[in-house]
Amino acid sequence: MAGLAASAAMVGLAGWIAMGDIARIDDANAWVRHTREVLAVTAATGTAVDRAETAQRGYLLVGDPAYLHAGANADRAAIGALADLRRRTTDNAAQQHRLDTLERVVPRRLAGLAHTVALARAGARDSAVAIVRTHAGLADADTIRALLDRFAAEEQRLLLARMTVHDASTRAARTHTVLALALALATAAWAVVLLGRLVRRQVARRESMRAALLTSAASETRYRALFTALPRPAWVYDVETLRFLAVNPAATAQYGWSEEEFLARRITDVRPPEDAERVTASARGAGSSVITAGQWRHRWRDGQVRDVLVTTHALDYAGRAARLAVVDDITERLASERALRGRDARFRAAMAGMRDAFLLLRAVRIGGEVHDFEVLELNASGARLLGAPRAAGGARTLLGLYPDAGSSGFLAIGRRVLADGRPFEDERRTSAGRTPAEWVRLQAFPLEGEEDTLVVIVRDITARKRAEVRLREEAHRDPLTGLLNRRGLEEGVRRRLQEAAVSGQPDVVLYLDLDDFKGINDAFGHGEGDEALRTVASVLRRTMRAGDAIARLGGDEFAIYAPAGPDAVAWRDVNLLTQRIHEALDAENARGEANGRGYALRSTVGGTTVRAGDTLAAALARADNALYAAKPGGGTRRAG
């Protein structure tokens, strides 16, 4: 007995150490659970503030009073969540300091949101919307988000540290448990001595249990009566095998299987096949938990799958570990919630696109054909781009707000998207004077889950298009003189060259440069040289016709493409055109001399007429050859 007592003492010591380990694990678990709860409340605070923002914007967008109730709930939730965080983090000075700031900023932000809603309720909706569109108060919103992010980051750091403590305690507990088991083996031999005594006690216990069973028979009868009368489906299943042990009439009536068919099945048989593994893990993982609850999908005998809420209770059924399950069908409730979330998603989409025009349209059919679209939603940008009032009385239709919808193709686009179900996207020029936008990017697509309903987003891209035009213009212009550059000349006369080749009309190409341009740069500086080039460009513009293409090819070289006109014989002759240029330069020199300019502008010109099949490069090369042939004499030469 002394040896047994000593072994028992050692086992007791190991057990005491293990109990201490368990206490430390429980303490670590409590801190981990506390930290996770703080993280959940932090997330709830952010969600409540976001819902307050959403409620404000939803009310401003659609005027639905339901958003006022939602906003009030969100305000209370946000303030309540802050108070909960204050209570839960009293031991953390840094977090308490962040809460000091949050408790100043959050009420201020909520008050700002309430102010815009109050403006809208007082009839100043445009002012309220203007406050939102100018992003007033967003600094507080950003501060709230940043503080909540830092708050959550600190709790995540604490969670990691506490998880580390938890893991260390667990490892120590395992070591001590192994020691206790080793010591327990040493006392196993002594257990044989006690076996006889235990057998005798077991016989006595059985007799006691038999008496207890007789006593509980009446209670069992009452339980079965309640189970049978329960109006909701209920059953009892074996925790180990997951087989049905009992079902009530409400279950057989709702699911379609008879009681015998139920009792031949397992609880996984009333679930979709893909859920079977998760159901098994959940049912066995519940163990001896008194109550569990969860949302699942159940399969009726006719094949339909319904959403249900299952609540289970642990019980002993005929000596076996079992659970009682009570089922609530929540399919219709979830469908209503999804519909509400879908509606909220439409409002969020409209708010997100405030800078673009946003329209929500539902088809108006006559005889099965789409005749018009009812305008369900129209934001301020949409009203501006359509030139339509947002607060038009009565039912609004697309043709009523935008009479040009038919002729502009807008109506046809809507019909096409509804017909083939494919999104549409295009950039197009708008009708002059109808809308402030000259160019728009149009997107249209069906709204998922809403029959005959379209989402249309219109963006004003006028500035971008004008910038593209300016870029193309700059790519074809000489920046010094404003004349065409070589690329611009090639683009400008390409089509004219093709027409001249077909008609045989004698278009003229001139090539000219300034005489002694280097001398002007050397004597007067490059700035004056640039001014001389600009002056020559101005002379050429005044001398030639509006339809003639004039280009600076580079340096002091210029080119002119002069299409022949049926009523202007002089414009077909190289010498006559050259003479006009020299006369214009002479007149300019006279003005320059009178104004004190110290040099004269002289030019040598070479020219040619366009031949059938000519390219611009070929014509310019002949004119250039003629120019250099004329250089020694300082005159003009016409290439053949």
C-alpha positions in Angstrom: 0.0 0.0 0.0 2.9 2.3 0.7 4.2 1.9 -2.9 0.7 2.5 -4.2 0.4 5.6 -2.0 3.7 6.9 -3.3 2.8 6.3 -6.9 -0.6 8.0 -6.3 1.2 10.9 -4.8 3.4 11.3 -7.8 0.5 11.0 -10.1 -1.3 13.6 -8.0 1.7 15.9 -8.3 1.8 15.5 -12.1 -2.0 16.1 -12.2 -1.6 19.2 -10.1 1.0 20.5 -12.5 -1.3 19.6 -15.5 -4.2 21.4 -13.8 -2.0 24.5 -13.5 -1.2 24.2 -17.2 -4.9 23.9 -18.0 -5.6 27.0 -16.0 -2.9 28.9 -17.9 -4.3 27.6 -21.2 -7.8 28.7 -20.1 -6.4 32.1 -19.2 -4.6 32.3 -22.6 -7.8 31.2 -24.3 -9.8 33.9 -22.5 -7.3 36.6 -23.7 -7.4 35.3 -27.3 -11.2 35.2 -27.2 -11.3 38.7 -25.6 -9.0 40.0 -28.4 -11.1 38.4 -31.1 -14.2 40.0 -29.6 -12.5 43.4 -29.6 -11.7 42.9 -33.3 -15.3 42.0 -34.0 -16.6 45.1 -32.2 -14.0 47.2 -34.1 -15.3 45.8 -37.4 -18.8 46.5 -36.3 -17.9 50.1 -35.5 -16.6 50.6 -39.1 -19.6 48.8 -40.5 -22.0 51.0 -38.5 -20.3 54.2 -39.7 -20.4 52.9 -43.3 -24.1 52.1 -43.0 -24.7 55.6 -41.7 -22.9 56.9 -44.8 -24.9 54.6 -47.1 -28.2 55.5 -45.4 -27.5 59.2 -45.9 -26.6 58.7 -49.6 -29.5 56.4 -50.1 -31.9 58.9 -48.7 -30.4 61.7 -50.8 -30.6 59.6 -53.9 -34.2 58.2 -53.6 -35.8 60.0 -50.8 -36.9 56.7 -49.2 -37.8 57.3 -45.4 -36.6 53.8 -44.7 -33.1 55.1 -45.0 -33.7 57.5 -42.1 -34.6 54.6 -39.9 -31.5 52.7 -41.1 -29.3 55.7 -40.5 -30.6 56.2 -37.0 -30.0 52.5 -36.2 -26.4 52.8 -37.7 -25.8 56.0 -35.6 -26.8 54.1 -32.4 -24.8 51.1 -33.4 -21.7 53.2 -34.0 -22.0 55.0 -30.6 -22.8 51.7 -28.8 -19.8 50.0 -30.5 -17.5 52.7 -29.3 -18.8 52.4 -25.8 -18.3 48.6 -26.0 -14.7 49.2 -27.2 -14.1 51.6 -24.3 -15.3 49.0 -21.8 -13.3 46.1 -23.3 -9.9 47.9 -23.6 -9.7 49.7 -20.2 -6.4 47.8 -19.7 -4.8 49.3 -22.9 -3.8 52.9 -22.6 -2.8 53.2 -26.3 -6.2 51.9 -27.4 -8.0 54.2 -24.9 -6.1 57.1 -26.4 -7.3 56.2 -29.9 -10.9 55.9 -28.6 -10.6 59.4 -27.2 -10.1 60.6 -30.8 -12.8 58.3 -32.2 -15.3 59.5 -29.6 -14.7 63.0 -30.9 -14.6 62.3 -34.6 -17.4 59.7 -35.0 -20.2 61.8 -33.4 -18.9 64.8 -35.5 -19.1 62.7 -38.7 -22.5 61.4 -37.8 -23.7 64.9 -37.0 -22.5 66.0 -40.5 -24.4 63.2 -42.1 -27.5 64.1 -40.1 -27.1 67.7 -41.2 -27.2 66.8 -44.9 -30.3 64.6 -44.3 -31.9 67.4 -42.4 -31.3 69.7 -45.4 -32.9 67.2 -47.7 -35.9 66.7 -45.5 -36.3 70.5 -45.2 -36.5 70.7 -49.0 -32.9 71.6 -49.7 -32.0 68.3 -51.4 -29.8 70.0 -54.0 -27.8 71.7 -51.3 -27.4 68.3 -49.5 -26.4 66.6 -52.7 -23.9 69.4 -53.4 -22.3 68.8 -49.9 -21.9 65.1 -50.7 -20.6 65.8 -54.2 -18.0 68.2 -52.9 -16.8 65.5 -50.5 -17.4 67.6 -47.4 -16.6 65.7 -44.3 -14.6 63.1 -46.0 -11.6 64.1 -43.9 -13.4 62.9 -40.8 -14.4 59.7 -42.6 -10.8 59.0 -43.6 -9.7 59.7 -40.0 -12.3 57.3 -38.6 -11.1 54.6 -41.1 -7.5 55.2 -40.3 -8.0 55.1 -36.5 -10.1 51.9 -36.8 -7.4 50.4 -39.0 -4.7 51.2 -36.4 -7.0 50.0 -33.6 -7.5 46.7 -35.4 -3.8 46.4 -36.2 -2.9 46.8 -32.5 -5.5 44.1 -31.6 -4.1 41.8 -34.3 -0.6 42.3 -32.8 -2.0 41.4 -29.3 -3.8 38.4 -30.7 -0.6 37.1 -32.2 1.3 37.5 -28.9 -1.5 35.9 -27.0 -1.7 33.0 -29.5 2.0 32.5 -28.9 1.5 32.3 -25.1 -1.4 29.9 -25.7 0.8 27.6 -27.9 3.6 27.6 -25.3 1.1 26.6 -22.5 -0.3 23.9 -24.7 3.1 22.4 -25.3 3.9 22.4 -21.6 0.6 20.8 -20.8 1.3 18.0 -23.3 4.7 17.3 -21.7 3.2 17.2 -18.2 0.3 15.0 -19.4 2.8 12.4 -20.9 4.6 12.4 -17.5 1.3 11.8 -15.7 0.4 9.0 -18.0 3.8 7.4 -17.4 3.3 7.5 -13.7 -0.2 6.2 -14.1 1.1 3.1 -15.9 3.2 2.4 -12.7 0.0 2.1 -10.7 -1.8 0.0 -13.3 -0.7 -3.2 -11.6 -2.4 -2.1 -8.4 -5.7 -1.6 -10.3 -6.1 -5.4 -10.5 -6.5 -5.5 -6.8 -9.4 -3.1 -7.0 -11.1 -4.9 -9.9 -13.1 -7.2 -7.6 -14.4 -4.3 -5.6 -15.4 -2.4 -8.7 -17.3 -5.4 -10.1 -19.3 -5.6 -6.9 -20.1 -1.9 -7.1 -21.1 -2.3 -10.7 -23.7 -4.9 -9.9 -25.2 -2.7 -7.3 -25.2 0.2 -9.7 -27.1 -1.8 -12.3 -29.8 -2.6 -9.8 -30.0 1.1 -8.9 -30.3 2.1 -12.6 -33.1 -0.4 -13.2 -35.1 1.2 -10.5 -34.3 4.7 -11.9 -35.5 3.5 -15.4 -38.8 2.4 -14.0 -39.1 5.8 -12.3 -38.4 7.7 -15.5 -40.8 5.8 -17.7 -43.5 8.4 -17.0 -41.1 11.2 -18.0 -40.2 9.4 -21.2 -43.9 9.2 -22.1 -44.4 12.9 -21.6 -41.3 13.7 -23.7 -42.5 11.6 -26.6 -45.9 13.4 -26.5 -44.2 16.8 -26.7 -41.8 15.6 -29.5 -44.8 14.3 -31.5 -46.9 17.4 -31.0 -44.0 19.9 -32.0 -45.3 21.9 -35.0 -41.8 22.2 -36.5 -39.8 19.4 -38.0 -37.7 17.6 -35.4 -35.6 14.5 -35.1 -33.1 12.7 -33.0 -29.9 11.3 -34.5 -27.0 9.2 -33.2 -23.9 11.3 -32.8 -21.6 8.4 -33.8 -23.4 6.9 -36.8 -25.5 10.0 -37.7 -28.5 7.7 -38.3 -32.0 9.0 -37.5 -33.3 7.5 -34.2 -36.7 9.3 -34.2 -38.6 11.8 -36.3 -41.8 13.7 -35.6 -44.9 13.9 -37.9 -44.0 17.5 -38.8 -40.7 16.3 -40.3 -42.4 13.5 -42.4 -45.1 15.9 -43.6 -42.6 18.6 -44.7 -39.8 16.5 -46.1 -42.0 13.9 -47.8 -40.4 10.7 -46.4 -42.3 8.3 -44.2 -41.0 7.6 -40.6 -39.7 4.2 -41.8 -37.8 5.8 -44.7 -36.3 8.4 -42.3 -35.1 5.7 -39.9 -33.3 3.9 -42.7 -31.3 7.0 -43.5 -28.6 9.2 -42.1 -28.8 13.0 -41.6 -26.5 13.5 -44.5 -29.1 12.0 -46.8 -31.4 15.0 -46.4 -28.5 17.4 -47.5 -27.2 18.1 -51.0 -24.3 15.7 -51.8 -21.7 18.5 -51.8 -22.6 19.4 -48.1 -22.3 15.8 -46.8 -18.6 16.1 -45.7 -19.2 19.4 -43.9 -22.4 18.1 -42.2 -20.5 15.0 -40.9 -17.7 17.2 -39.5 -20.1 19.6 -37.9 -22.4 16.9 -36.3 -19.5 15.0 -34.8 -17.7 18.1 -33.8 -20.7 19.3 -31.8 -19.8 16.6 -29.2 -21.5 17.2 -25.9 -22.2 20.9 -26.5 -25.5 21.6 -25.0 -26.9 23.7 -27.8 -25.7 24.4 -31.4 -27.3 26.4 -34.2 -26.5 26.9 -37.8 -27.8 27.7 -41.3 -27.9 24.8 -43.7 -29.4 23.6 -47.0 -31.9 20.6 -46.8 -33.2 18.5 -49.6 -36.9 17.5 -49.7 -38.0 14.2 -51.2 -39.2 15.9 -54.4 -35.6 17.2 -55.0 -36.1 20.9 -54.1 -33.4 22.4 -51.9 -34.4 24.8 -49.1 -32.5 27.0 -46.7 -33.1 26.0 -43.1 -32.0 27.0 -39.6 -31.1 23.9 -37.5 -30.9 24.0 -33.6 -29.6 20.9 -31.9 -29.6 19.9 -28.2 -27.4 17.1 -26.6 -29.3 14.2 -25.0 -29.0 10.6 -24.0 -31.2 8.4 -26.1 -31.6 4.8 -25.0 -28.1 4.9 -23.6 -26.5 6.4 -26.7 -25.0 9.9 -27.2 -27.6 11.6 -29.5 -28.8 15.1 -30.4 -32.3 16.5 -30.9 -32.6 18.7 -34.0 -35.4 21.3 -34.6 -35.7 22.7 -38.1 -37.0 26.1 -39.3 -37.5 26.7 -43.1 -36.0 30.2 -43.8 -36.0 30.1 -47.6 -38.6 32.9 -48.1 -36.9 35.1 -45.5 -33.5 34.8 -47.1 -35.1 35.5 -50.6 -36.5 38.7 -49.2 -33.2 39.7 -47.7 -31.4 39.0 -51.0 -33.9 41.2 -52.8 -33.3 44.0 -50.3 -29.6 43.6 -50.8 -30.0 43.7 -54.6 -32.0 47.0 -54.3 -29.3 48.4 -52.0 -26.7 47.4 -54.6 -28.4 49.4 -57.3 -28.3 52.5 -55.0 -24.6 51.9 -54.3 -23.9 51.6 -58.0 -25.7 54.9 -58.6 -23.8 56.7 -55.8 -20.5 55.2 -57.0 -21.1 56.7 -60.5 -22.0 60.2 -59.3 -19.4 61.8 -61.6 -20.9 59.9 -64.6 -24.5 59.9 -65.8 -26.3 56.9 -64.2 -29.7 55.7 -65.4 -31.7 52.7 -64.4 -34.3 52.0 -67.1 -37.2 49.5 -67.3 -38.7 48.6 -70.7 -42.2 49.9 -71.5 -43.7 47.3 -73.9 -46.7 47.7 -76.2 -47.7 44.5 -78.0 -44.5 42.8 -76.8 -42.3 45.5 -78.5 -40.2 48.0 -76.5 -41.8 51.3 -77.1 -40.0 53.4 -74.4 -38.2 53.0 -71.1 -39.4 54.1 -67.7 -36.6 56.0 -65.9 -36.3 54.3 -62.5 -33.2 56.2 -61.4 -31.5 59.3 -62.8 -28.6 61.0 -61.1 -27.6 64.7 -61.4 -24.9 64.0 -64.0 -27.5 62.1 -66.1 -30.0 64.9 -65.9 -27.2 67.4 -67.0 -26.0 65.3 -69.9 -29.6 64.6 -71.1 -30.6 68.2 -70.5 -33.6 66.9 -68.5 -35.0 68.1 -65.1 -34.4 65.5 -62.3 -37.6 66.4 -60.4 -40.0 66.0 -63.3 -43.6 65.3 -62.0 -45.3 62.0 -62.7 -43.9 58.9 -64.3 -40.7 59.7 -66.2 -39.8 58.0 -69.5 -36.7 58.1 -71.6 -38.5 59.8 -74.6 -40.2 62.2 -72.2 -36.8 63.4 -70.7 -34.8 62.9 -73.9 -36.9 63.4 -77.1 -33.9 62.7 -79.3 -33.5 59.2 -77.9 -35.1 57.7 -81.0 -33.2 59.6 -83.6 -29.9 59.4 -81.8 -30.0 55.6 -81.6 -30.2 55.6 -77.8 -33.6 53.8 -77.8 -32.4 51.3 -80.4 -29.3 50.5 -78.2 -31.6 49.7 -75.2 -33.8 47.4 -77.4 -30.7 45.6 -78.7 -29.2 45.0 -75.2 -32.5 43.6 -73.9 -32.9 41.4 -77.0 -29.5 39.7 -77.0 -28.6 40.2 -73.3 -25.1 41.4 -74.2 -23.6 44.6 -72.8 -23.1 47.6 -75.2 -20.2 50.0 -75.1 -19.3 52.8 -77.6 -18.0 56.3 -78.0 -20.1 58.7 -80.0 -20.7 62.3 -80.8 -23.9 63.8 -79.4 -26.6 65.9 -81.0 -25.4 69.6 -81.2 -27.0 71.9 -78.6 -28.9 69.1 -76.9 -26.3 68.3 -74.2 -23.3 70.1 -72.9 -21.2 67.1 -73.8 -19.9 66.9 -77.4 -18.6 63.4 -77.0 -19.8 60.7 -74.7 -18.8 57.1 -73.8 -22.0 55.0 -73.5 -22.3 51.7 -71.6 -25.5 49.7 -71.3 -26.1 46.3 -69.8 -29.0 44.2 -68.3 -29.5 44.4 -64.5 -29.0 40.8 -63.3 -32.1 39.4 -61.6 -34.4 42.3 -62.9 -36.4 41.5 -66.0 -36.5 44.1 -68.7 -34.2 46.4 -66.7 -31.1 48.2 -68.0 -28.2 50.0 -66.3 -26.9 52.8 -68.5 -23.7 54.8 -67.7 -22.7 57.8 -69.7 -19.4 59.6 -69.3 -18.6 63.0 -70.8 -15.3 62.4 -72.8 -15.4 65.8 -74.6 -12.2 67.0 -72.9 -10.3 63.8 -73.9 -11.5 64.0 -77.5 -10.6 67.6 -77.8 -7.2 66.8 -76.3 -6.8 64.0 -78.9 -7.6 66.5 -81.7 -5.1 69.0 -80.3 -2.5 66.3 -80.2 -3.2 65.3 -83.8 -3.1 68.9 -84.8 0.2 69.5 -83.0 1.7 66.4 -84.6 1.0 67.8 -88.1 2.0 71.5 -87.4 5.3 73.3 -87.3 5.5 74.8 -83.8 7.5 77.9 -84.9 5.4 79.1 -87.9 2.1 77.3 -87.3 2.3 75.9 -90.9 1.9 72.3 -91.7 5.0 70.1 -91.2 6.0 67.4 -93.6 3.7 64.8 -92.1 0.8 67.3 -92.1 1.5 68.1 -95.8 1.5 64.4 -96.7 -1.7 63.8 -94.8 -3.4 66.9 -96.2 -2.7 66.2 -99.9 -2.9 62.4 -100.1 -6.5 62.4 -101.2 -5.9 65.4 -103.6 -3.0 63.5 -105.3 -5.3 60.6 -106.0 -8.0 62.9 -107.4 -5.5 64.7 -109.6 -4.2 61.4 -110.9 -7.7 60.5 -112.0 -8.8 63.9 -113.4 -5.5 64.9 -114.9 -5.8 68.4 -113.4 -2.4 70.3 -113.4 -2.0 70.9 -109.6 1.2 72.8 -108.8 3.9 72.0 -106.2 6.4 74.8 -105.2 9.6 74.3 -103.2 11.3 77.5 -101.9 13.9 78.5 -99.4 15.3 81.9 -98.1 18.4 83.4 -99.7 21.2 84.0 -97.2 19.2 82.8 -94.2 22.4 82.0 -92.5 23.5 85.6 -92.9 20.4 86.8 -91.0 21.1 84.3 -88.1 24.8 85.3 -88.0 24.2 89.1 -88.1 21.0 89.4 -86.1 20.9 86.3 -84.0 18.7 83.2 -84.1 15.8 84.9 -82.5 15.6 87.3 -85.5 16.1 84.3 -87.8 13.0 82.7 -86.2 11.1 86.0 -86.7 12.1 86.0 -90.3 10.7 82.5 -90.8 7.4 83.5 -89.1 7.2 86.6 -91.4 7.7 84.5 -94.5 5.0 82.0 -93.3 2.7 85.0 -92.8 3.4 86.3 -96.3 2.7 82.8 -97.8 -0.6 82.6 -96.0 -1.7 86.0 -97.3 -0.5 85.2 -100.8 -1.9 81.7 -101.3 -5.5 80.6 -101.3 -7.3 79.2 -98.2 -7.4 75.7 -99.8 -3.7 75.6 -100.7 -1.5 73.5 -98.4 1.6 75.4 -97.1 4.3 73.6 -95.1 7.6 74.3 -93.5 9.8 71.3 -94.3 12.6 72.3 -91.9 15.2 75.1 -91.6 14.4 77.8 -94.2 12.7 75.4 -96.6 9.0 75.7 -97.5 6.6 73.8 -99.8 3.2 74.7 -101.3 0.7 72.4 -102.9 -1.7 74.5 -105.0 -4.7 72.5 -106.4 -5.7 73.7 -109.9 -9.1 75.5 -110.0 -11.4 75.5 -113.0 -11.9 79.2 -112.8 -8.3 80.3 -111.9 -6.0 79.8 -114.8 -3.2 81.6 -113.0 -3.1 79.0 -110.3 -2.0 76.4 -112.8 1.2 78.2 -113.9 4.4 77.8 -111.8 5.9 81.1 -113.0 2.8 83.2 -112.3 2.5 81.7 -108.8 6.2 82.4 -108.2 5.8 86.0 -109.4 3.0 86.5 -106.9 5.2 85.2 -104.0 8.1 87.5 -105.0 5.8 90.5 -105.2 4.4 89.7 -101.8 7.9 89.5 -100.4 8.8 92.8 -102.0 5.8 94.4 -100.3 6.8 92.9 -97.0 10.4 94.2 -97.4 9.1 97.7 -98.1 7.1 97.6 -94.8 10.1 96.1 -93.0 12.5 98.8 -94.3 10.0 101.5 -93.2 10.0 99.9 -89.7 13.7 99.8 -89.5 14.3 96.1 -90.2 18.0 95.7 -91.3 17.6 93.0 -93.9 15.4 92.0 -96.8 13.7 88.7 -97.3 14.5 87.0 -100.6 13.5 83.6 -101.8 14.5 81.1 -104.6 11.5 79.0 -105.8 11.4 75.8 -107.8 8.1 74.3 -109.1 6.5 71.5 -111.0 3.0 70.3 -112.0 1.7 67.0 -110.6 1.8 64.1 -113.1 -0.4 61.0 -113.2 0.7 58.5 -110.6 2.8 61.1 -108.8 3.5 60.8 -105.1 4.1 63.9 -103.0 7.7 62.8 -102.5 8.3 62.6 -106.3 6.7 66.0 -107.0 8.7 67.6 -104.2 11.9 66.1 -105.5 11.4 67.6 -108.9 10.5 71.0 -107.4 13.6 70.8 -105.2 15.8 70.0 -108.2 14.3 73.0 -110.0 15.1 75.2 -107.0 18.7 74.2 -106.9 18.9 74.6 -110.7 17.6 78.2 -110.2 20.0 79.1 -107.4 22.9 80.3 -109.4 20.7 82.8 -111.3 18.6 83.7 -108.2 15.4 83.2 -110.2 12.8 80.6 -110.7 12.9 77.4 -112.7 10.1 75.1 -113.5 10.8 71.4 -113.6 9.4 69.6 -116.6 
